[in-house]
Amino acid sequence: MRTAGFALFALGDGIPVLPAASVLSGPAGALISPAVRTCLAQESGERRAEAFALFNVFATTGAHFRLFYVISGLAAAAGNAAVGAAMDASGRAPWGRLVGSGEAD
């Protein structure tokens, strides 16, 4: 959902697209952001400060530089897709517990 929202921000043409992109990216971000930050904290080891600094740079680039808005939107969409795939591959994806893998809990 969040990936689709970021892609709409980057590629959308016109003001009516903005509310749709916000509705897609906002609530999805509220759900996935704590999981992403937890995974980042666990996996970054001793370089935690640098990892969070870089994460925050990319997370806020679009808000500060209109010139790079499309690029940062696509990068955010790709980054969210990559994080989701990595979390899914490592078995740490929170949505795996919600959707289920077909096994009895």
C-alpha positions in Angstrom: 0.0 0.0 0.0 2.7 2.4 0.9 4.7 1.6 -2.2 1.7 2.4 -4.3 1.2 5.7 -2.4 4.8 6.8 -3.0 4.6 5.8 -6.6 1.4 8.0 -7.0 3.2 10.9 -5.3 6.0 10.5 -7.8 4.1 9.8 -11.0 0.7 11.3 -10.3 -0.5 14.1 -12.5 -2.8 16.6 -10.8 -4.1 17.6 -7.4 -6.8 14.8 -7.2 -4.0 12.3 -7.1 -2.5 13.8 -3.9 -5.4 12.7 -1.5 -5.3 9.2 -2.9 -1.6 9.0 -2.5 -1.9 10.3 1.0 -4.6 7.8 1.9 -2.4 4.9 0.6 0.9 6.0 2.1 -0.1 7.5 5.4 -1.9 4.7 7.2 0.4 2.1 5.7 3.4 4.1 7.0 1.9 4.2 10.4 1.6 0.4 10.4 5.0 -0.5 8.8 7.3 2.2 10.1 7.7 0.7 13.6 8.6 -2.6 12.1 11.1 -1.1 9.7 12.8 0.9 12.5 13.0 -2.2 14.7 14.5 -4.2 11.9 17.0 -1.4 11.1 18.0 -1.2 14.8 18.5 -4.9 15.1 20.5 -5.3 11.8 22.6 -2.2 12.0 24.8 -3.3 14.9 27.4 -0.8 16.0 26.6 1.5 13.1 23.1 2.2 14.4 23.5 6.0 14.5 24.7 6.1 10.9 22.0 3.8 9.7 19.2 5.9 11.3 20.8 9.1 10.0 20.8 7.7 6.4 17.3 6.4 6.8 16.1 9.8 7.9 17.9 11.6 5.1 16.1 9.4 2.5 12.8 9.6 4.3 12.7 13.4 4.3 14.4 14.2 1.0 11.2 14.7 -0.9 9.8 17.1 1.7 12.9 19.4 1.4 13.8 19.4 -2.2 11.0 19.8 -4.7 13.4 19.3 -7.6 14.2 15.8 -6.4 10.6 15.0 -5.5 9.9 12.5 -8.3 13.3 10.8 -7.8 12.9 10.6 -4.0 9.3 9.3 -4.4 10.5 6.5 -6.7 13.4 5.7 -4.4 11.0 5.6 -1.4 8.7 3.3 -3.3 11.6 1.0 -4.3 13.1 1.2 -0.8 9.8 0.2 0.8 9.4 -2.7 -1.7 13.0 -3.8 -0.9 12.5 -3.6 2.8 9.2 -5.5 2.5 10.9 -8.2 0.4 13.8 -8.5 2.8 11.5 -8.7 5.9 9.4 -11.3 4.1 12.5 -13.4 3.1 13.9 -13.3 6.6 10.6 -14.3 8.2 10.3 -11.1 10.1 7.4 -9.6 8.1 4.5 -8.7 10.4 2.0 -9.3 7.6 2.9 -13.0 7.5 1.2 -13.4 10.9 -1.8 -11.5 9.7 -2.3 -13.2 6.3 -1.0 -16.6 7.4 1.2 -19.1 5.6 -1.4 -21.9 5.5 -0.1 -23.5 8.6 -2.2 -23.8 11.8 -1.3 -21.3 14.5 
